[in-house]
Amino acid sequence: METIKCSETLSISNHRVFSSDLNEHNTVFGGRTLMIIDDNSSIAASRVARIETVTASIDQVNFILPFGLQDSMCTESYVSGVGSRSIEVFTKIIGEHLKTGKRFLGLTCFSTFVVTDKNVVLPTAVPDNDEAEFVCSGYHDRQAERLAKLMKQEKFNQNISLKFPWQV
């Protein structure tokens, strides 16, 4: 089976926080952060698939410390596990107070992408540094949890009304 190093899927982007990024608490609006995660992690997924992928879910987002005005957000995403059609991507956002140079872990996240071609054979992701080794070691447990949640979600979805809210 073909393999790919986690570092070969790495996508890095930097963003300087401006006032237009802030919410009423003077921290970066969560929706803006989710957009940054999806943009960056989709590149990592595409680097392993090399065909069209779509975001299936943002599985776990841990907001650790807030980003504020004059901070930078360095977003790093890499593939942390590969299934038959699914690709798990780990993302972390490191903040930096640009006036002091102090760096902090602001966020971690796992996202799942799927390939649209059912006949594609995806390579296996191989960790090639200590962090990737640690992150990838939990892939099979997270994959099993996602599958169990997906089954529950399918049952849940069957009970959601599609009627217009003003119809009884």
C-alpha positions as CSV (number, residue, x, y, z in Angstrom):
1,M,0.0,0.0,0.0
2,E,1.2,3.5,-0.8
3,T,2.1,5.8,2.0
4,I,2.5,9.5,2.5
5,K,4.3,11.3,5.3
6,C,2.2,13.6,7.5
7,S,4.7,16.4,6.8
8,E,4.0,16.0,3.0
9,T,0.3,17.0,3.7
10,L,1.2,20.0,5.9
11,S,-0.6,23.2,5.1
12,I,0.4,26.4,6.9
13,S,-1.3,29.8,6.7
14,N,-0.9,33.0,8.8
15,H,-3.5,35.6,9.5
16,R,-3.1,38.9,11.3
17,V,-6.1,39.7,13.5
18,F,-7.8,43.0,12.6
19,S,-10.8,44.7,14.2
20,S,-13.1,43.3,11.5
21,D,-12.3,39.8,12.7
22,L,-13.6,40.5,16.3
23,N,-16.8,39.8,18.0
24,E,-18.4,41.8,20.9
25,H,-15.9,40.3,23.3
26,N,-13.0,41.7,21.3
27,T,-11.8,38.2,20.4
28,V,-11.8,36.5,17.0
29,F,-15.4,35.5,15.9
30,G,-15.8,31.7,16.0
31,G,-17.2,31.6,12.5
32,R,-14.2,33.3,11.2
33,T,-12.0,30.8,12.9
34,L,-14.0,27.9,11.5
35,M,-13.6,29.3,8.0
36,I,-9.8,29.5,8.5
37,I,-9.8,25.9,9.7
38,D,-11.8,24.6,6.8
39,D,-9.8,26.5,4.2
40,N,-6.4,25.3,5.6
41,S,-7.4,21.7,6.4
42,S,-8.9,21.2,2.9
43,I,-5.5,21.7,1.4
44,A,-4.0,19.0,3.6
45,A,-6.8,16.6,2.6
46,S,-6.2,17.4,-1.1
47,R,-2.5,16.7,-0.7
48,V,-3.3,13.1,0.3
49,A,-6.2,12.5,-2.1
50,R,-5.1,14.5,-5.2
51,I,-8.7,14.5,-6.2
52,E,-11.8,16.4,-5.2
53,T,-12.6,16.2,-1.5
54,V,-15.5,17.6,0.5
55,T,-15.8,18.5,4.2
56,A,-17.8,15.8,5.9
57,S,-17.5,17.2,9.4
58,I,-15.6,19.4,11.8
59,D,-15.5,16.7,14.5
60,Q,-13.9,18.4,17.5
61,V,-12.9,22.0,18.0
62,N,-11.2,23.0,21.2
63,F,-11.0,26.7,21.7
64,I,-8.2,26.9,24.2
65,L,-7.2,30.6,24.4
66,P,-8.7,33.5,22.5
67,F,-7.1,35.5,19.7
68,G,-7.3,39.3,20.0
69,L,-6.4,42.4,18.1
70,Q,-2.7,42.6,17.2
71,D,-2.3,38.8,17.5
72,S,-1.3,36.6,14.6
73,M,-2.9,33.2,14.0
74,C,-0.6,30.5,12.5
75,T,-2.7,27.7,11.3
76,E,-1.1,24.3,10.7
77,S,-3.0,21.3,9.3
78,Y,-1.9,17.9,8.3
79,V,-3.5,14.5,7.7
80,S,-3.7,12.4,10.8
81,G,-5.5,9.3,9.5
82,V,-6.9,7.8,6.3
83,G,-9.8,5.4,5.9
84,S,-11.1,3.9,2.7
85,R,-12.8,7.1,1.5
86,S,-12.3,9.4,4.5
87,I,-9.4,11.6,5.5
88,E,-8.9,12.9,9.1
89,V,-7.1,16.2,9.3
90,F,-5.6,17.7,12.5
91,T,-5.4,21.4,12.8
92,K,-3.8,23.6,15.4
93,I,-3.7,27.4,15.6
94,I,-0.8,29.0,17.3
95,G,-1.3,32.6,18.4
96,E,1.4,35.1,18.7
97,H,1.1,38.4,20.5
98,L,2.9,40.5,17.9
99,K,4.0,43.2,20.3
100,T,5.7,40.8,22.8
101,G,6.4,37.7,20.6
102,K,4.8,35.4,23.2
103,R,3.3,32.4,21.5
104,F,0.3,30.3,22.7
105,L,-1.8,27.4,21.7
106,G,-5.2,28.9,20.8
107,L,-7.0,26.0,19.2
108,T,-6.9,22.3,18.2
109,C,-9.3,20.6,15.8
110,F,-10.1,17.4,13.9
111,S,-11.9,17.6,10.6
112,T,-13.1,14.8,8.3
113,F,-13.1,15.0,4.5
114,V,-14.3,12.4,2.0
115,V,-13.3,11.8,-1.5
116,T,-16.0,11.9,-4.1
117,D,-14.7,9.1,-6.3
118,K,-15.6,5.8,-4.7
119,N,-12.9,3.9,-6.7
120,V,-9.9,5.9,-5.4
121,V,-7.3,4.2,-3.3
122,L,-5.9,6.5,-0.7
123,P,-2.4,6.3,0.7
124,T,-1.8,5.6,4.4
125,A,-0.6,8.6,6.4
126,V,2.7,7.9,8.2
127,P,3.7,10.1,11.1
128,D,7.2,11.6,10.8
129,N,7.7,13.6,14.0
130,D,6.9,13.3,17.6
131,E,3.7,15.4,17.5
132,A,2.3,13.6,14.5
133,E,3.2,10.2,16.1
134,F,1.1,11.2,19.2
135,V,-1.8,12.7,17.2
136,C,-2.0,9.8,14.7
137,S,-1.9,7.2,17.5
138,G,-5.5,8.1,18.4
139,Y,-6.8,7.9,14.9
140,H,-8.5,4.5,15.1
141,D,-10.3,5.4,18.4
142,R,-11.5,8.7,16.9
143,Q,-12.6,6.9,13.7
144,A,-14.7,4.4,15.7
145,E,-16.3,7.3,17.7
146,R,-17.1,9.1,14.5
147,L,-18.8,6.0,13.0
148,A,-20.9,5.5,16.2
149,K,-21.9,9.2,16.1
150,L,-22.8,8.9,12.4
151,M,-25.1,6.0,13.1
152,K,-26.8,8.0,15.9
153,Q,-27.0,11.1,13.7
154,E,-28.7,9.1,10.9
155,K,-31.4,8.0,13.4
156,F,-31.7,11.6,14.7
157,N,-32.1,12.9,11.1
158,Q,-35.1,10.7,10.5
159,N,-37.0,12.6,13.2
160,I,-36.3,16.1,11.9
161,S,-39.2,17.8,10.1
162,L,-38.8,19.2,6.7
163,K,-42.1,21.1,6.8
164,F,-42.2,24.8,6.7
165,P,-42.3,26.2,10.3
166,W,-45.6,27.8,9.8
167,Q,-47.3,24.5,8.8
168,V,-48.6,22.2,11.5
